[in-house]
C-alpha cells in the first residue's frame, strides 16, 4: 500500500523536509488558488481577476478594492489546522522532520505545533505601516474597515505577504534552498508547483527520496521517487 511505502521512507530518515502550498490547508476549509473550486476559478464581483487584485500595483492604485478582496477572500480567521499540519508537527517533535517550508500565509503550521517554519510568501498574521513601519497583528486588519490606517501616523497598514510583482524575502528563500539541499527526504505536497520562484526550490534537492503528494498532476511528477495523487491529510496521517 502506498501509505506503507511512505511510512517506510519516513521511518528510515532522520532528516526530512516538507515543502507545501495551498493544498495543505484546503482540508481546513481554506480554498487554494488553482483547484476546480479554487479562488482563481471563482468569478469575482470586483471586475478584476484575483491575480490582478493581489498585486503590488493594485494595492498602490486601488487599495480600497484590494483590502475588501483581501479581507473577504484571503483571511480565514477561524480556520484550524488539519491532519496534515498535525502529522508534520508530530514528525518534528519526533526529531525527524527538520523544517516546514510553506507558500501558505495562514499560520496553520505554527498553530499545529510546528516550530521550524519558513514562510516563503509571508503571513496574514503580520502587518506593517507603509509610512512608519509600526507593526500590527491580524486583529487590527479585521477590526478596521476599508483601508486600514496606522494609529500613529495614518499611513496605510499592509499585510506582510508577497504580492504579485513583489520579490520574495531573499534571506528566507536562501535558507529554504539550503534546507532543501541538505534534506535526506523531501516531501512536497499540496502545491501545483506553478508559482515561481518558490517552485524552483525542488531543483535544489539532491537527497535520497523525493515524495510528491498532490491531488492533481504537477510539472515535477516524473521526478518523484514516490508519487501519491491523494488527500494530503489522509496520506500523512496514515504514514506518520
Ligand atoms: P495552488 O492553488 O496553485 O495549488 C494547490 C494544489 O494543491 C493543487 O495542485 C491541488 O490539486 C492540490 N490540492 C488541493 N487540496 C489538496 C489536498 N487536500 N491534498 C492534496 N493536494 C491538494 O497553490 P500553491 O501551489 O500553493 O500556489 C499558490 C499560491 O497560493 C501560494 O503562493 C500561496 O501563497 C497562495 N495561497 C495560500 C493560501 C493559504 O495560505 N492557505 C490559500 C490560497 C492561496
py3Dmol code that shows the C-alpha trace and the ligand (Angstrom):
import py3Dmol

protein = """\
ATOM      1  CA  UNK A   1       0.000   0.000   0.000  1.00  0.00           C
ATOM      2  CA  UNK A   2       1.300   3.442  -0.924  1.00  0.00           C
ATOM      3  CA  UNK A   3       0.993   4.913   2.597  1.00  0.00           C
ATOM      4  CA  UNK A   4       3.095   1.982   3.891  1.00  0.00           C
ATOM      5  CA  UNK A   5       5.753   2.910   1.374  1.00  0.00           C
ATOM      6  CA  UNK A   6       5.709   6.419   2.700  1.00  0.00           C
ATOM      7  CA  UNK A   7       5.784   5.064   6.234  1.00  0.00           C
ATOM      8  CA  UNK A   8       8.944   3.114   5.410  1.00  0.00           C
ATOM      9  CA  UNK A   9      10.603   6.102   3.802  1.00  0.00           C
ATOM     10  CA  UNK A  10       9.822   8.301   6.799  1.00  0.00           C
ATOM     11  CA  UNK A  11      10.873   5.669   9.336  1.00  0.00           C
ATOM     12  CA  UNK A  12      14.235   5.322   7.627  1.00  0.00           C
ATOM     13  CA  UNK A  13      15.146   9.004   7.724  1.00  0.00           C
ATOM     14  CA  UNK A  14      16.256  11.459  10.375  1.00  0.00           C
ATOM     15  CA  UNK A  15      16.408  14.434   8.052  1.00  0.00           C
ATOM     16  CA  UNK A  16      13.060  15.105   6.414  1.00  0.00           C
ATOM     17  CA  UNK A  17      11.979  18.437   4.966  1.00  0.00           C
ATOM     18  CA  UNK A  18       8.435  19.302   3.918  1.00  0.00           C
ATOM     19  CA  UNK A  19       7.641  21.835   1.215  1.00  0.00           C
ATOM     20  CA  UNK A  20       3.969  22.663   0.740  1.00  0.00           C
ATOM     21  CA  UNK A  21       1.373  25.030  -0.603  1.00  0.00           C
ATOM     22  CA  UNK A  22      -2.268  25.985  -0.520  1.00  0.00           C
ATOM     23  CA  UNK A  23      -3.452  22.356  -0.896  1.00  0.00           C
ATOM     24  CA  UNK A  24      -2.201  21.667   2.639  1.00  0.00           C
ATOM     25  CA  UNK A  25      -4.890  23.973   4.007  1.00  0.00           C
ATOM     26  CA  UNK A  26      -7.898  23.062   1.836  1.00  0.00           C
ATOM     27  CA  UNK A  27      -8.892  20.413   4.405  1.00  0.00           C
ATOM     28  CA  UNK A  28      -9.027  23.273   6.919  1.00  0.00           C
ATOM     29  CA  UNK A  29     -11.634  24.982   4.737  1.00  0.00           C
ATOM     30  CA  UNK A  30      -9.284  27.471   3.072  1.00  0.00           C
ATOM     31  CA  UNK A  31      -9.626  27.293  -0.717  1.00  0.00           C
ATOM     32  CA  UNK A  32      -6.460  27.062  -2.805  1.00  0.00           C
ATOM     33  CA  UNK A  33      -5.895  29.057  -5.978  1.00  0.00           C
ATOM     34  CA  UNK A  34      -5.898  26.527  -8.818  1.00  0.00           C
ATOM     35  CA  UNK A  35      -8.222  23.617  -7.896  1.00  0.00           C
ATOM     36  CA  UNK A  36     -11.665  23.298  -9.502  1.00  0.00           C
ATOM     37  CA  UNK A  37     -13.209  25.209  -6.609  1.00  0.00           C
ATOM     38  CA  UNK A  38     -10.126  27.363  -6.019  1.00  0.00           C
ATOM     39  CA  UNK A  39     -10.058  31.126  -5.795  1.00  0.00           C
ATOM     40  CA  UNK A  40      -8.914  31.546  -9.434  1.00  0.00           C
ATOM     41  CA  UNK A  41     -11.961  29.749 -10.822  1.00  0.00           C
ATOM     42  CA  UNK A  42     -14.439  31.826  -8.872  1.00  0.00           C
ATOM     43  CA  UNK A  43     -15.620  34.854 -10.741  1.00  0.00           C
ATOM     44  CA  UNK A  44     -15.002  37.871  -8.557  1.00  0.00           C
ATOM     45  CA  UNK A  45     -17.611  40.535  -8.080  1.00  0.00           C
ATOM     46  CA  UNK A  46     -14.821  43.063  -8.247  1.00  0.00           C
ATOM     47  CA  UNK A  47     -14.447  43.163 -12.028  1.00  0.00           C
ATOM     48  CA  UNK A  48     -10.806  42.036 -11.889  1.00  0.00           C
ATOM     49  CA  UNK A  49      -9.261  38.566 -11.732  1.00  0.00           C
ATOM     50  CA  UNK A  50      -7.838  37.597  -8.317  1.00  0.00           C
ATOM     51  CA  UNK A  51      -4.242  37.620  -9.556  1.00  0.00           C
ATOM     52  CA  UNK A  52      -4.653  41.251 -10.634  1.00  0.00           C
ATOM     53  CA  UNK A  53      -6.129  42.317  -7.313  1.00  0.00           C
ATOM     54  CA  UNK A  54      -3.418  40.526  -5.333  1.00  0.00           C
ATOM     55  CA  UNK A  55      -0.647  42.552  -6.938  1.00  0.00           C
ATOM     56  CA  UNK A  56       1.654  45.311  -5.797  1.00  0.00           C
ATOM     57  CA  UNK A  57       0.363  47.831  -8.332  1.00  0.00           C
ATOM     58  CA  UNK A  58      -3.259  47.100  -7.425  1.00  0.00           C
ATOM     59  CA  UNK A  59      -2.561  47.699  -3.733  1.00  0.00           C
ATOM     60  CA  UNK A  60      -0.994  51.037  -4.691  1.00  0.00           C
ATOM     61  CA  UNK A  61      -3.692  52.151  -7.116  1.00  0.00           C
ATOM     62  CA  UNK A  62      -6.902  50.704  -5.682  1.00  0.00           C
ATOM     63  CA  UNK A  63      -6.239  49.982  -2.002  1.00  0.00           C
ATOM     64  CA  UNK A  64      -9.947  50.071  -1.132  1.00  0.00           C
ATOM     65  CA  UNK A  65     -10.751  47.192  -3.539  1.00  0.00           C
ATOM     66  CA  UNK A  66      -7.566  45.353  -2.529  1.00  0.00           C
ATOM     67  CA  UNK A  67      -8.482  45.339   1.170  1.00  0.00           C
ATOM     68  CA  UNK A  68     -12.091  44.403   0.539  1.00  0.00           C
ATOM     69  CA  UNK A  69     -10.989  41.388  -1.538  1.00  0.00           C
ATOM     70  CA  UNK A  70      -8.178  40.554   0.862  1.00  0.00           C
ATOM     71  CA  UNK A  71     -10.418  40.529   3.954  1.00  0.00           C
ATOM     72  CA  UNK A  72     -13.152  38.528   2.197  1.00  0.00           C
ATOM     73  CA  UNK A  73     -11.022  36.020   0.319  1.00  0.00           C
ATOM     74  CA  UNK A  74      -7.615  35.575   1.943  1.00  0.00           C
ATOM     75  CA  UNK A  75      -8.382  35.590   5.663  1.00  0.00           C
ATOM     76  CA  UNK A  76      -9.965  32.605   7.398  1.00  0.00           C
ATOM     77  CA  UNK A  77      -9.993  33.719  10.981  1.00  0.00           C
ATOM     78  CA  UNK A  78     -11.494  30.568  12.439  1.00  0.00           C
ATOM     79  CA  UNK A  79      -9.601  28.005  10.343  1.00  0.00           C
ATOM     80  CA  UNK A  80      -7.930  25.269  12.371  1.00  0.00           C
ATOM     81  CA  UNK A  81      -5.011  23.007  11.460  1.00  0.00           C
ATOM     82  CA  UNK A  82      -5.947  19.694   9.835  1.00  0.00           C
ATOM     83  CA  UNK A  83      -4.476  16.184   9.880  1.00  0.00           C
ATOM     84  CA  UNK A  84      -1.638  17.198   7.530  1.00  0.00           C
ATOM     85  CA  UNK A  85      -0.477  20.066   9.760  1.00  0.00           C
ATOM     86  CA  UNK A  86      -0.674  17.861  12.868  1.00  0.00           C
ATOM     87  CA  UNK A  87       1.200  14.966  11.262  1.00  0.00           C
ATOM     88  CA  UNK A  88       4.049  17.292  10.254  1.00  0.00           C
ATOM     89  CA  UNK A  89       4.193  18.799  13.745  1.00  0.00           C
ATOM     90  CA  UNK A  90       4.366  15.246  15.142  1.00  0.00           C
ATOM     91  CA  UNK A  91       7.254  14.385  12.829  1.00  0.00           C
ATOM     92  CA  UNK A  92       9.118  17.473  14.028  1.00  0.00           C
ATOM     93  CA  UNK A  93       8.547  16.514  17.676  1.00  0.00           C
ATOM     94  CA  UNK A  94       9.955  13.066  16.895  1.00  0.00           C
ATOM     95  CA  UNK A  95      13.112  14.859  15.725  1.00  0.00           C
ATOM     96  CA  UNK A  96      12.868  13.544  12.184  1.00  0.00           C
ATOM     97  CA  UNK A  97      11.389  16.486  10.322  1.00  0.00           C
ATOM     98  CA  UNK A  98      13.796  19.430  10.277  1.00  0.00           C
ATOM     99  CA  UNK A  99      11.821  22.186   8.594  1.00  0.00           C
ATOM    100  CA  UNK A 100       8.471  23.003   7.044  1.00  0.00           C
ATOM    101  CA  UNK A 101       8.789  25.330   4.071  1.00  0.00           C
ATOM    102  CA  UNK A 102       5.436  26.767   3.091  1.00  0.00           C
ATOM    103  CA  UNK A 103       3.989  29.023   0.435  1.00  0.00           C
ATOM    104  CA  UNK A 104       0.958  29.482   2.675  1.00  0.00           C
ATOM    105  CA  UNK A 105       0.228  32.663   4.548  1.00  0.00           C
ATOM    106  CA  UNK A 106      -2.296  31.275   7.043  1.00  0.00           C
ATOM    107  CA  UNK A 107      -0.072  30.380  10.013  1.00  0.00           C
ATOM    108  CA  UNK A 108      -1.691  26.938  10.443  1.00  0.00           C
ATOM    109  CA  UNK A 109       1.590  25.007  10.685  1.00  0.00           C
ATOM    110  CA  UNK A 110       2.608  27.038  13.743  1.00  0.00           C
ATOM    111  CA  UNK A 111      -0.892  26.656  15.204  1.00  0.00           C
ATOM    112  CA  UNK A 112      -0.498  22.869  14.894  1.00  0.00           C
ATOM    113  CA  UNK A 113       2.793  22.981  16.815  1.00  0.00           C
ATOM    114  CA  UNK A 114       5.490  23.174  14.121  1.00  0.00           C
ATOM    115  CA  UNK A 115       8.250  25.489  15.286  1.00  0.00           C
ATOM    116  CA  UNK A 116      10.688  25.471  12.408  1.00  0.00           C
ATOM    117  CA  UNK A 117       8.634  27.026   9.625  1.00  0.00           C
ATOM    118  CA  UNK A 118       9.916  29.067   6.703  1.00  0.00           C
ATOM    119  CA  UNK A 119       7.137  31.174   5.191  1.00  0.00           C
ATOM    120  CA  UNK A 120       8.158  31.992   1.630  1.00  0.00           C
ATOM    121  CA  UNK A 121       5.185  34.249   0.977  1.00  0.00           C
ATOM    122  CA  UNK A 122       4.810  35.856   4.399  1.00  0.00           C
ATOM    123  CA  UNK A 123       1.848  35.715   6.758  1.00  0.00           C
ATOM    124  CA  UNK A 124      -1.557  37.325   7.242  1.00  0.00           C
ATOM    125  CA  UNK A 125      -0.677  37.498  10.938  1.00  0.00           C
ATOM    126  CA  UNK A 126       1.992  40.169  10.385  1.00  0.00           C
ATOM    127  CA  UNK A 127       1.234  43.639   9.067  1.00  0.00           C
ATOM    128  CA  UNK A 128       3.093  46.928   8.988  1.00  0.00           C
ATOM    129  CA  UNK A 129       2.581  50.612   8.269  1.00  0.00           C
ATOM    130  CA  UNK A 130       3.990  51.624   4.895  1.00  0.00           C
ATOM    131  CA  UNK A 131       4.907  55.001   6.341  1.00  0.00           C
ATOM    132  CA  UNK A 132       6.356  54.468   9.848  1.00  0.00           C
ATOM    133  CA  UNK A 133       6.758  50.649   9.860  1.00  0.00           C
ATOM    134  CA  UNK A 134       4.707  50.206  13.051  1.00  0.00           C
ATOM    135  CA  UNK A 135       3.633  46.586  13.219  1.00  0.00           C
ATOM    136  CA  UNK A 136       0.145  45.182  13.713  1.00  0.00           C
ATOM    137  CA  UNK A 137      -1.447  41.751  14.131  1.00  0.00           C
ATOM    138  CA  UNK A 138      -4.269  40.217  12.137  1.00  0.00           C
ATOM    139  CA  UNK A 139      -6.927  41.549  14.539  1.00  0.00           C
ATOM    140  CA  UNK A 140      -6.117  45.100  13.524  1.00  0.00           C
ATOM    141  CA  UNK A 141      -6.849  44.340   9.875  1.00  0.00           C
ATOM    142  CA  UNK A 142     -10.108  42.610  10.800  1.00  0.00           C
ATOM    143  CA  UNK A 143     -11.250  45.286  13.233  1.00  0.00           C
ATOM    144  CA  UNK A 144     -10.706  48.138  10.802  1.00  0.00           C
ATOM    145  CA  UNK A 145     -12.898  48.703   7.751  1.00  0.00           C
ATOM    146  CA  UNK A 146     -11.893  49.986   4.326  1.00  0.00           C
ATOM    147  CA  UNK A 147      -8.215  50.880   4.054  1.00  0.00           C
ATOM    148  CA  UNK A 148      -6.501  50.120   7.392  1.00  0.00           C
ATOM    149  CA  UNK A 149      -4.710  53.234   8.644  1.00  0.00           C
ATOM    150  CA  UNK A 150      -1.866  53.380  11.137  1.00  0.00           C
ATOM    151  CA  UNK A 151      -2.868  54.616  14.580  1.00  0.00           C
ATOM    152  CA  UNK A 152       0.418  56.524  14.908  1.00  0.00           C
ATOM    153  CA  UNK A 153       0.777  58.271  11.578  1.00  0.00           C
ATOM    154  CA  UNK A 154      -2.228  57.498   9.369  1.00  0.00           C
ATOM    155  CA  UNK A 155      -0.171  55.536   6.808  1.00  0.00           C
ATOM    156  CA  UNK A 156      -1.625  52.501   5.067  1.00  0.00           C
ATOM    157  CA  UNK A 157      -1.122  49.271   7.030  1.00  0.00           C
ATOM    158  CA  UNK A 158      -0.411  46.389   4.667  1.00  0.00           C
ATOM    159  CA  UNK A 159      -0.011  42.663   5.215  1.00  0.00           C
ATOM    160  CA  UNK A 160       3.489  41.166   5.180  1.00  0.00           C
ATOM    161  CA  UNK A 161       2.528  38.897   2.308  1.00  0.00           C
ATOM    162  CA  UNK A 162       4.298  38.715  -1.017  1.00  0.00           C
ATOM    163  CA  UNK A 163       2.021  40.081  -3.741  1.00  0.00           C
ATOM    164  CA  UNK A 164       2.358  39.526  -7.463  1.00  0.00           C
ATOM    165  CA  UNK A 165       5.026  41.901  -8.740  1.00  0.00           C
ATOM    166  CA  UNK A 166       6.955  41.741  -5.452  1.00  0.00           C
ATOM    167  CA  UNK A 167      10.153  39.895  -4.618  1.00  0.00           C
ATOM    168  CA  UNK A 168      10.375  37.131  -2.086  1.00  0.00           C
ATOM    169  CA  UNK A 169      12.414  37.778   1.046  1.00  0.00           C
ATOM    170  CA  UNK A 170      15.747  36.572  -0.307  1.00  0.00           C
ATOM    171  CA  UNK A 171      17.040  35.660   3.139  1.00  0.00           C
ATOM    172  CA  UNK A 172      14.095  33.303   3.715  1.00  0.00           C
ATOM    173  CA  UNK A 173      14.447  31.868   0.216  1.00  0.00           C
ATOM    174  CA  UNK A 174      18.187  31.258   0.680  1.00  0.00           C
ATOM    175  CA  UNK A 175      17.541  29.459   3.982  1.00  0.00           C
ATOM    176  CA  UNK A 176      14.841  27.372   2.305  1.00  0.00           C
ATOM    177  CA  UNK A 177      17.171  26.462  -0.581  1.00  0.00           C
ATOM    178  CA  UNK A 178      19.938  25.453   1.835  1.00  0.00           C
ATOM    179  CA  UNK A 179      17.466  23.391   3.868  1.00  0.00           C
ATOM    180  CA  UNK A 180      16.265  21.562   0.750  1.00  0.00           C
ATOM    181  CA  UNK A 181      19.854  20.996  -0.350  1.00  0.00           C
ATOM    182  CA  UNK A 182      20.668  19.269   2.956  1.00  0.00           C
ATOM    183  CA  UNK A 183      17.490  17.172   3.164  1.00  0.00           C
ATOM    184  CA  UNK A 184      17.665  13.404   3.029  1.00  0.00           C
ATOM    185  CA  UNK A 185      13.933  13.039   2.244  1.00  0.00           C
ATOM    186  CA  UNK A 186      11.922  15.856   0.687  1.00  0.00           C
ATOM    187  CA  UNK A 187       8.130  15.672   0.850  1.00  0.00           C
ATOM    188  CA  UNK A 188       6.428  18.093  -1.497  1.00  0.00           C
ATOM    189  CA  UNK A 189       2.672  18.382  -1.026  1.00  0.00           C
ATOM    190  CA  UNK A 190      -0.454  20.383  -1.748  1.00  0.00           C
ATOM    191  CA  UNK A 191       1.153  22.625  -4.313  1.00  0.00           C
ATOM    192  CA  UNK A 192       0.690  22.942  -8.051  1.00  0.00           C
ATOM    193  CA  UNK A 193       4.400  23.886  -8.228  1.00  0.00           C
ATOM    194  CA  UNK A 194       3.491  26.607 -10.666  1.00  0.00           C
ATOM    195  CA  UNK A 195       4.434  29.716  -8.683  1.00  0.00           C
ATOM    196  CA  UNK A 196       7.994  30.752  -9.407  1.00  0.00           C
ATOM    197  CA  UNK A 197      10.499  31.132  -7.743  1.00  0.00           C
ATOM    198  CA  UNK A 198       9.056  29.014  -4.922  1.00  0.00           C
ATOM    199  CA  UNK A 199       8.558  26.029  -7.229  1.00  0.00           C
ATOM    200  CA  UNK A 200      12.249  26.220  -8.206  1.00  0.00           C
ATOM    201  CA  UNK A 201      13.158  25.062  -4.693  1.00  0.00           C
ATOM    202  CA  UNK A 202      12.645  21.446  -5.748  1.00  0.00           C
ATOM    203  CA  UNK A 203      15.609  21.879  -8.097  1.00  0.00           C
ATOM    204  CA  UNK A 204      17.939  22.275  -5.082  1.00  0.00           C
ATOM    205  CA  UNK A 205      17.158  18.784  -3.842  1.00  0.00           C
ATOM    206  CA  UNK A 206      19.684  16.006  -4.328  1.00  0.00           C
ATOM    207  CA  UNK A 207      18.761  13.676  -1.452  1.00  0.00           C
ATOM    208  CA  UNK A 208      17.611  10.075  -1.355  1.00  0.00           C
ATOM    209  CA  UNK A 209      13.822  10.173  -1.812  1.00  0.00           C
ATOM    210  CA  UNK A 210      11.576  12.799  -3.329  1.00  0.00           C
ATOM    211  CA  UNK A 211       7.965  12.219  -2.258  1.00  0.00           C
ATOM    212  CA  UNK A 212       5.222  14.125  -4.048  1.00  0.00           C
ATOM    213  CA  UNK A 213       1.691  14.200  -2.606  1.00  0.00           C
ATOM    214  CA  UNK A 214      -0.858  16.187  -4.556  1.00  0.00           C
ATOM    215  CA  UNK A 215      -4.410  15.738  -5.769  1.00  0.00           C
ATOM    216  CA  UNK A 216      -3.589  16.790  -9.318  1.00  0.00           C
ATOM    217  CA  UNK A 217      -0.551  16.403 -11.574  1.00  0.00           C
ATOM    218  CA  UNK A 218       2.430  18.755 -11.258  1.00  0.00           C
ATOM    219  CA  UNK A 219       5.374  19.507 -13.573  1.00  0.00           C
ATOM    220  CA  UNK A 220       7.624  17.517 -11.197  1.00  0.00           C
ATOM    221  CA  UNK A 221       5.631  14.252 -11.092  1.00  0.00           C
ATOM    222  CA  UNK A 222       8.149  12.347 -13.179  1.00  0.00           C
ATOM    223  CA  UNK A 223      10.997  13.250 -10.847  1.00  0.00           C
ATOM    224  CA  UNK A 224       9.311  11.800  -7.761  1.00  0.00           C
ATOM    225  CA  UNK A 225      10.551   8.544  -6.222  1.00  0.00           C
ATOM    226  CA  UNK A 226       7.120   8.178  -4.654  1.00  0.00           C
ATOM    227  CA  UNK A 227       4.136   9.896  -6.270  1.00  0.00           C
ATOM    228  CA  UNK A 228       0.805   9.928  -4.457  1.00  0.00           C
ATOM    229  CA  UNK A 229      -2.222  11.547  -6.015  1.00  0.00           C
ATOM    230  CA  UNK A 230      -4.457  11.861  -2.978  1.00  0.00           C
ATOM    231  CA  UNK A 231      -5.540  13.875   0.020  1.00  0.00           C
ATOM    232  CA  UNK A 232      -2.527  15.125   1.906  1.00  0.00           C
ATOM    233  CA  UNK A 233      -4.278  14.987   5.269  1.00  0.00           C
ATOM    234  CA  UNK A 234      -5.242  11.334   4.847  1.00  0.00           C
ATOM    235  CA  UNK A 235      -1.877  10.299   3.411  1.00  0.00           C
ATOM    236  CA  UNK A 236       0.255  11.978   6.079  1.00  0.00           C
ATOM    237  CA  UNK A 237      -1.999  10.859   8.919  1.00  0.00           C
ATOM    238  CA  UNK A 238      -1.719   7.256   7.765  1.00  0.00           C
ATOM    239  CA  UNK A 239       2.045   7.445   7.358  1.00  0.00           C
ATOM    240  CA  UNK A 240       3.167   9.313  10.486  1.00  0.00           C
TER     241      UNK A 240
END
"""
ligand_1 = """\
44
LIG
P -2.216 26.172 -5.933
O -3.616 26.624 -5.691
O -1.554 26.611 -7.175
O -2.165 24.580 -5.936
C -2.720 23.817 -4.909
C -2.518 22.367 -5.270
O -2.906 21.587 -4.150
C -3.325 21.890 -6.471
O -2.459 21.253 -7.382
C -4.335 20.889 -5.874
O -4.565 19.784 -6.719
C -3.658 20.471 -4.606
N -4.561 20.146 -3.504
C -5.654 20.831 -3.094
N -6.169 20.267 -1.990
C -5.396 19.170 -1.723
C -5.425 18.161 -0.725
N -6.356 18.168 0.231
N -4.473 17.197 -0.750
C -3.520 17.172 -1.727
N -3.455 18.112 -2.696
C -4.368 19.093 -2.692
O -1.375 26.566 -4.642
P 0.190 26.815 -4.473
O 0.945 25.892 -5.319
O 0.430 26.883 -3.019
O 0.478 28.271 -5.062
C -0.409 29.328 -4.956
C -0.164 30.458 -4.010
O -1.327 30.463 -3.258
C 0.892 30.401 -2.977
O 1.746 31.430 -3.264
C 0.190 30.740 -1.653
O 0.813 31.855 -1.048
C -1.169 31.171 -2.048
N -2.322 30.745 -1.241
C -2.195 30.452 0.061
C -3.284 30.018 0.792
C -3.100 29.721 2.250
O -2.290 30.351 2.910
N -3.818 28.737 2.795
C -4.517 29.842 0.166
C -4.625 30.159 -1.203
C -3.513 30.596 -1.896
"""
view = py3Dmol.view(width=600, height=400)
view.addModel(protein, "pdb")
view.setStyle({"model": 0}, {"cartoon": {"style": "trace"}})
view.addModel(ligand_1, "xyz")
view.setStyle({"model": 1}, {"stick": {}})
view.zoomTo()
view.show()
